[in-house]
Amino acid sequence: MENFPLLFTRRLRLVKIDHGYDEAFFNILSLDDVTKYYGRESLQSVEEAAELINSFQTIFKDKRGIRWGIMLKETDDFIGTIGIHNYVSHQKRAEVGFELHPNHWRKGILTEALDRVLEYCFQELGIYRIGAVTFPANTASNQLLEKSGFKQEGKLRGYLYQHQKSQDANVLSIIKPDWIRKRKQLEEPVQYTDHMTEIIKRSEASGDFSNLPGKGKPLSLGPSYVNSSEAQMYKTLKDNHVLPAWVELANEIDTMKEMLVELDGKERRKLVKEINKKIKAYNYACPPSLQKNKVSE
Protein backbone atom coordinates (compact mmCIF):
# COMPACT_ATOMS: atom_id res chain seq x y z
CA MET A 1 0.00 0.00 0.00
CA GLU A 2 2.91 2.36 -0.57
CA ASN A 3 1.58 3.51 -3.95
CA PHE A 4 -2.11 4.05 -4.52
CA PRO A 5 -3.47 1.15 -6.62
CA LEU A 6 -5.36 2.10 -9.79
CA LEU A 7 -7.89 -0.54 -10.80
CA PHE A 8 -9.79 -1.10 -14.03
CA THR A 9 -12.96 -2.94 -15.06
CA ARG A 10 -14.83 -3.23 -18.33
CA ARG A 11 -16.62 0.12 -17.87
CA LEU A 12 -14.81 1.76 -14.97
CA ARG A 13 -11.58 3.25 -13.68
CA LEU A 14 -11.09 3.16 -9.90
CA VAL A 15 -8.83 6.11 -9.06
CA LYS A 16 -7.26 8.04 -6.19
CA ILE A 17 -9.62 10.74 -4.88
CA ASP A 18 -8.07 14.20 -4.63
CA HIS A 19 -9.55 17.68 -4.20
CA GLY A 20 -10.19 17.98 -7.91
CA TYR A 21 -13.28 15.90 -7.14
CA ASP A 22 -14.58 18.01 -4.22
CA GLU A 23 -17.60 19.37 -6.07
CA ALA A 24 -18.47 16.11 -7.83
CA PHE A 25 -18.33 14.27 -4.49
CA PHE A 26 -20.50 16.94 -2.85
CA ASN A 27 -23.06 16.58 -5.66
CA ILE A 28 -23.44 12.92 -4.67
CA LEU A 29 -23.41 13.06 -0.85
CA SER A 30 -25.66 16.12 -0.72
CA LEU A 31 -28.52 13.98 -2.08
CA ASP A 32 -30.90 12.59 0.54
CA ASP A 33 -31.55 9.53 -1.65
CA VAL A 34 -27.84 8.66 -1.38
CA THR A 35 -27.42 9.31 2.35
CA LYS A 36 -30.72 7.75 3.43
CA TYR A 37 -28.82 4.67 4.63
CA TYR A 38 -25.31 6.15 4.79
CA GLY A 39 -24.92 6.53 8.55
CA ARG A 40 -24.58 10.33 8.35
CA GLU A 41 -26.64 13.29 7.22
CA SER A 42 -26.44 14.78 3.72
CA LEU A 43 -23.56 17.17 3.12
CA GLN A 44 -24.36 20.86 3.27
CA SER A 45 -21.23 22.32 1.65
CA VAL A 46 -18.35 21.53 -0.66
CA GLU A 47 -16.06 22.08 2.31
CA GLU A 48 -17.58 19.06 4.05
CA ALA A 49 -16.87 16.98 0.95
CA ALA A 50 -13.25 18.20 1.03
CA GLU A 51 -12.96 17.13 4.68
CA LEU A 52 -14.19 13.64 3.81
CA ILE A 53 -11.65 13.41 1.00
CA ASN A 54 -8.97 14.43 3.50
CA SER A 55 -10.09 11.54 5.71
CA PHE A 56 -9.81 9.12 2.76
CA GLN A 57 -6.24 10.28 2.17
CA THR A 58 -5.42 9.94 5.87
CA ILE A 59 -6.67 6.36 6.22
CA PHE A 60 -4.63 5.37 3.16
CA LYS A 61 -1.51 7.10 4.52
CA ASP A 62 -2.02 5.35 7.87
CA LYS A 63 -2.64 2.02 6.05
CA ARG A 64 -6.10 1.69 7.58
CA GLY A 65 -7.99 1.55 4.31
CA ILE A 66 -8.35 2.59 0.66
CA ARG A 67 -11.14 4.60 -0.96
CA TRP A 68 -11.37 4.72 -4.74
CA GLY A 69 -13.27 7.18 -6.90
CA ILE A 70 -15.51 5.45 -9.44
CA MET A 71 -14.98 6.92 -12.91
CA LEU A 72 -16.89 6.03 -16.06
CA LYS A 73 -14.40 5.26 -18.84
CA GLU A 74 -16.77 6.43 -21.55
CA THR A 75 -17.39 9.93 -20.13
CA ASP A 76 -14.68 10.29 -17.46
CA ASP A 77 -17.40 11.28 -14.97
CA PHE A 78 -16.90 10.85 -11.20
CA ILE A 79 -20.02 8.93 -10.12
CA GLY A 80 -19.28 7.54 -6.65
CA THR A 81 -16.73 5.94 -4.36
CA ILE A 82 -15.93 2.47 -3.07
CA GLY A 83 -13.31 1.12 -0.71
CA ILE A 84 -12.27 -0.61 2.47
CA HIS A 85 -11.87 0.81 5.97
CA ASN A 86 -11.08 -0.61 9.40
CA TYR A 87 -8.30 -2.51 7.67
CA VAL A 88 -6.10 -4.46 10.09
CA SER A 89 -3.32 -6.07 8.07
CA HIS A 90 -2.05 -8.47 10.75
CA GLN A 91 -5.62 -9.69 11.36
CA LYS A 92 -6.25 -9.93 7.59
CA ARG A 93 -9.61 -8.22 7.79
CA ALA A 94 -11.38 -5.07 6.61
CA GLU A 95 -14.85 -3.64 5.96
CA VAL A 96 -16.25 -2.39 2.66
CA GLY A 97 -18.33 0.70 1.88
CA PHE A 98 -19.61 2.46 -1.22
CA GLU A 99 -22.06 4.95 -2.69
CA LEU A 100 -23.19 5.86 -6.20
CA HIS A 101 -25.00 8.76 -7.85
CA PRO A 102 -28.69 7.83 -8.42
CA ASN A 103 -28.35 8.49 -12.16
CA HIS A 104 -26.28 5.31 -12.32
CA TRP A 105 -28.28 3.00 -10.05
CA ARG A 106 -29.52 -0.35 -11.36
CA LYS A 107 -26.89 -0.59 -14.08
CA GLY A 108 -24.61 -3.15 -12.43
CA ILE A 109 -21.89 -0.54 -11.84
CA LEU A 110 -21.41 -1.18 -8.12
CA THR A 111 -21.39 -4.93 -8.70
CA GLU A 112 -18.63 -4.46 -11.27
CA ALA A 113 -16.62 -2.18 -8.97
CA LEU A 114 -17.11 -4.38 -5.89
CA ASP A 115 -16.00 -7.53 -7.72
CA ARG A 116 -12.75 -5.79 -8.73
CA VAL A 117 -12.14 -4.46 -5.20
CA LEU A 118 -12.70 -7.92 -3.71
CA GLU A 119 -10.23 -9.38 -6.19
CA TYR A 120 -7.60 -6.80 -5.21
CA CYS A 121 -8.17 -7.28 -1.48
CA PHE A 122 -8.04 -11.06 -1.51
CA GLN A 123 -5.23 -11.48 -4.05
CA GLU A 124 -3.01 -8.43 -3.54
CA LEU A 125 -3.53 -7.50 0.13
CA GLY A 126 -3.93 -11.06 1.40
CA ILE A 127 -7.12 -10.22 3.30
CA TYR A 128 -9.10 -13.20 4.60
CA ARG A 129 -12.37 -11.57 5.73
CA ILE A 130 -14.20 -8.53 4.41
CA GLY A 131 -17.21 -7.36 6.39
CA ALA A 132 -20.04 -4.95 5.68
CA VAL A 133 -22.46 -3.10 7.98
CA THR A 134 -25.78 -2.05 6.45
CA PHE A 135 -29.21 -0.77 7.42
CA PRO A 136 -31.70 -3.70 7.34
CA ALA A 137 -34.05 -1.53 5.25
CA ASN A 138 -31.36 -0.89 2.63
CA THR A 139 -32.57 -3.68 0.36
CA ALA A 140 -30.46 -2.60 -2.63
CA SER A 141 -27.13 -2.73 -0.77
CA ASN A 142 -27.98 -5.97 1.02
CA GLN A 143 -28.91 -7.66 -2.25
CA LEU A 144 -25.80 -6.29 -3.97
CA LEU A 145 -23.55 -7.71 -1.26
CA GLU A 146 -25.26 -11.09 -1.27
CA LYS A 147 -25.00 -11.25 -5.07
CA SER A 148 -21.24 -10.67 -4.71
CA GLY A 149 -20.93 -13.56 -2.26
CA PHE A 150 -21.46 -11.92 1.16
CA LYS A 151 -23.39 -13.86 3.78
CA GLN A 152 -25.57 -12.56 6.59
CA GLU A 153 -23.95 -13.04 10.02
CA GLY A 154 -26.44 -11.36 12.30
CA LYS A 155 -27.73 -8.04 13.60
CA LEU A 156 -26.20 -5.37 15.85
CA ARG A 157 -28.85 -3.66 17.96
CA GLY A 158 -28.75 0.13 18.03
CA TYR A 159 -25.42 0.15 16.20
CA LEU A 160 -26.12 3.00 13.76
CA TYR A 161 -27.21 6.54 14.63
CA GLN A 162 -28.83 8.67 11.95
CA HIS A 163 -31.83 10.98 11.66
CA GLN A 164 -31.80 11.54 15.44
CA LYS A 165 -32.32 7.86 16.09
CA SER A 166 -30.30 4.76 16.99
CA GLN A 167 -30.98 1.94 14.56
CA ASP A 168 -30.09 -1.72 14.15
CA ALA A 169 -27.52 -2.86 11.61
CA ASN A 170 -27.04 -5.96 9.49
CA VAL A 171 -23.62 -7.62 9.58
CA LEU A 172 -22.47 -9.41 6.44
CA SER A 173 -19.13 -10.85 5.39
CA ILE A 174 -17.28 -12.75 2.72
CA ILE A 175 -14.18 -14.83 3.43
CA LYS A 176 -11.51 -15.77 0.93
CA PRO A 177 -12.50 -19.47 0.54
CA ASP A 178 -16.07 -18.41 -0.33
CA TRP A 179 -14.76 -15.89 -2.86
CA ILE A 180 -12.49 -18.48 -4.47
CA ARG A 181 -15.35 -20.98 -4.81
CA LYS A 182 -17.65 -18.37 -6.33
CA ARG A 183 -14.97 -17.19 -8.75
CA LYS A 184 -14.19 -20.75 -9.82
CA GLN A 185 -17.85 -21.40 -10.57
CA LEU A 186 -18.09 -18.23 -12.69
CA GLU A 187 -14.92 -19.05 -14.62
CA GLU A 188 -15.76 -22.70 -15.29
CA PRO A 189 -15.47 -23.01 -19.08
CA VAL A 190 -18.53 -24.07 -21.02
CA GLN A 191 -17.60 -26.87 -23.38
CA TYR A 192 -18.60 -26.38 -27.01
CA THR A 193 -20.75 -29.46 -27.50
CA ASP A 194 -23.51 -28.12 -29.71
CA HIS A 195 -23.64 -26.85 -33.25
CA MET A 196 -25.21 -23.51 -34.07
CA THR A 197 -27.83 -25.28 -36.14
CA GLU A 198 -29.12 -26.99 -33.00
CA ILE A 199 -29.20 -23.67 -31.15
CA ILE A 200 -31.28 -22.17 -33.92
CA LYS A 201 -33.61 -25.17 -33.93
CA ARG A 202 -34.20 -24.85 -30.18
CA SER A 203 -34.86 -21.13 -30.54
CA GLU A 204 -37.23 -21.83 -33.41
CA ALA A 205 -39.08 -24.42 -31.31
CA SER A 206 -39.40 -22.05 -28.34
CA GLY A 207 -40.88 -19.33 -30.56
CA ASP A 208 -37.99 -16.89 -30.54
CA PHE A 209 -38.44 -16.29 -34.29
CA SER A 210 -42.24 -16.22 -34.29
CA ASN A 211 -42.56 -12.48 -34.82
CA LEU A 212 -39.86 -12.13 -37.47
CA PRO A 213 -40.87 -10.78 -40.90
CA GLY A 214 -41.36 -13.60 -43.40
CA LYS A 215 -42.14 -16.19 -40.72
CA GLY A 216 -42.94 -19.53 -42.33
CA LYS A 217 -40.13 -19.40 -44.86
CA PRO A 218 -37.22 -21.79 -44.23
CA LEU A 219 -34.09 -20.30 -42.72
CA SER A 220 -31.25 -20.22 -45.22
CA LEU A 221 -28.34 -21.77 -43.35
CA GLY A 222 -26.53 -23.34 -46.26
CA PRO A 223 -23.21 -22.23 -47.72
CA SER A 224 -23.01 -19.20 -49.95
CA TYR A 225 -20.34 -17.56 -52.05
CA VAL A 226 -19.95 -14.86 -49.37
CA ASN A 227 -20.25 -16.74 -46.06
CA SER A 228 -19.37 -20.24 -45.01
CA SER A 229 -22.16 -22.31 -43.47
CA GLU A 230 -20.82 -21.63 -39.96
CA ALA A 231 -20.46 -17.90 -40.54
CA GLN A 232 -23.96 -17.71 -42.03
CA MET A 233 -25.44 -19.39 -38.96
CA TYR A 234 -23.57 -17.02 -36.65
CA LYS A 235 -24.95 -14.07 -38.62
CA THR A 236 -28.48 -15.45 -38.27
CA LEU A 237 -28.04 -15.79 -34.52
CA LYS A 238 -26.60 -12.31 -34.16
CA ASP A 239 -29.32 -10.69 -36.28
CA ASN A 240 -31.97 -12.26 -34.05
CA HIS A 241 -30.21 -11.63 -30.70
CA VAL A 242 -29.83 -15.32 -29.95
CA LEU A 243 -26.19 -15.78 -28.97
CA PRO A 244 -24.34 -18.45 -26.95
CA ALA A 245 -22.34 -17.61 -23.81
CA TRP A 246 -18.97 -17.49 -25.58
CA VAL A 247 -19.99 -14.32 -27.43
CA GLU A 248 -20.07 -12.40 -24.13
CA LEU A 249 -16.63 -13.84 -23.33
CA ALA A 250 -15.35 -12.49 -26.64
CA ASN A 251 -16.67 -9.00 -25.77
CA GLU A 252 -14.97 -9.13 -22.36
CA ILE A 253 -11.68 -10.16 -23.95
CA ASP A 254 -11.82 -7.30 -26.47
CA THR A 255 -12.53 -4.78 -23.70
CA MET A 256 -9.64 -6.07 -21.57
CA LYS A 257 -7.30 -5.84 -24.57
CA GLU A 258 -8.18 -2.13 -24.88
CA MET A 259 -7.12 -1.63 -21.25
CA LEU A 260 -3.61 -2.92 -22.02
CA VAL A 261 -2.77 0.36 -23.76
CA GLU A 262 -2.93 2.18 -20.42
CA LEU A 263 -0.75 -0.28 -18.51
CA ASP A 264 2.84 -1.40 -18.29
CA GLY A 265 5.08 -3.41 -15.99
CA LYS A 266 3.48 -5.56 -13.32
CA GLU A 267 -0.08 -4.33 -13.96
CA ARG A 268 0.22 -5.14 -17.67
CA ARG A 269 1.58 -8.62 -16.99
CA LYS A 270 -1.23 -9.28 -14.55
CA LEU A 271 -3.90 -8.21 -17.05
CA VAL A 272 -2.29 -10.27 -19.84
CA LYS A 273 -2.55 -13.30 -17.56
CA GLU A 274 -6.26 -12.61 -16.94
CA ILE A 275 -6.91 -12.13 -20.66
CA ASN A 276 -5.21 -15.39 -21.57
CA LYS A 277 -7.23 -17.22 -18.92
CA LYS A 278 -10.45 -15.94 -20.50
CA ILE A 279 -9.15 -16.78 -23.99
CA LYS A 280 -8.61 -20.37 -22.84
CA ALA A 281 -12.21 -20.57 -21.61
CA TYR A 282 -13.43 -18.92 -24.82
CA ASN A 283 -11.56 -21.39 -27.04
CA TYR A 284 -13.15 -24.29 -25.15
CA ALA A 285 -16.63 -22.94 -25.92
CA CYS A 286 -16.50 -21.32 -29.37
CA PRO A 287 -16.46 -22.97 -32.82
CA PRO A 288 -12.95 -23.95 -33.99
CA SER A 289 -12.89 -21.35 -36.76
CA LEU A 290 -13.44 -18.48 -34.29
CA GLN A 291 -10.75 -19.34 -31.75
CA LYS A 292 -8.39 -16.61 -30.51
CA ASN A 293 -4.63 -16.58 -30.05
CA LYS A 294 -3.13 -15.86 -26.65
CA VAL A 295 -1.82 -12.36 -25.92
CA SER A 296 1.92 -12.00 -25.42
CA GLU A 297 3.42 -9.75 -22.76
DAURUR-V503932 format. One record per run of one state. SS is the DSSP state (2 for helix, 1 for strand, 0 for the rest). FROM is the first residue (numbers start at 1). TO is the last residue. Records with the same first field share a line. If there is no record, write none. Layout:
# DAURUR-V503932
SS->FROM-TO ; FROM-TO
This chain:
# DAURUR-V503932
0->1-6 ; 9-11 ; 17-18 ; 30-31 ; 36-45 ; 62-65 ; 73-77 ; 92-92 ; 101-101 ; 105-108 ; 124-128 ; 135-138 ; 148-150 ; 163-164 ; 188-195 ; 206-228 ; 240-244 ; 263-264 ; 286-287 ; 291-297
1->7-8 ; 12-16 ; 66-72 ; 78-88 ; 93-100 ; 129-134 ; 151-162 ; 165-175
2->19-29 ; 32-35 ; 46-61 ; 89-91 ; 102-104 ; 109-123 ; 139-147 ; 176-187 ; 196-205 ; 229-239 ; 245-262 ; 265-285 ; 288-290
